[in-house]
Amino acid sequence: MAKSKEEKTNVMRILEQKRIPYTAHFYEESEGPEGTREYGVHVLRALGQDTERGFKTLVARGISDGIYVFEVPVAETLDLKKAARAAGEKSVELLAVAQINAVTGYVRGGCSPVGMKKAFPVIFHATALAYETIYISAGRIGAQVEAAPGALLALTGGKTADIIVEE
């Protein structure tokens, strides 16, 4: 388990409670291009890690009004049509920034699939399983956790699918 002088987040407490091994990583907030797809890349580079192993959390609402959580590699873009198919919806639309906290309990840039206010369906991009460990938000800006993707899938009841835009 991770030991650090940095403050533990609820994500870390949940992982410990469920006995899921993880490593906490902390970084200094900077003037990076927050809100762009490069921001996640910036975070992983600040941690000295491979960007392919970093996943950002995107939250969407389906046409049925259901909420879905998508874990996408930080340098990639969510394909809304593929995401809708994976969620069993006709269409999905990303939540407005103003809605993120009310729905998830997290702030933009610190959203994690672990420990949201409610349990929503979670879909990781299929590449997550290609790595021994991946990085996800620890539930606040400035903190990431590194854990086995299989353990994160089991914890969140998640599944995998091809959900990114092919360039």
Secondary structure by P-SEA (a helix, b strand, c coil): cccccccccaaaaaaaaacbbbbbbbbccccccccccaaaaaaaaaaccccccbbbbbbbcccccbbbbbbccccccccaaaaaaaacccccccccccccccccccccccccccccccccccccccccccccbbbcccccccbbbbbbaaaaaaaacbbbccccccc
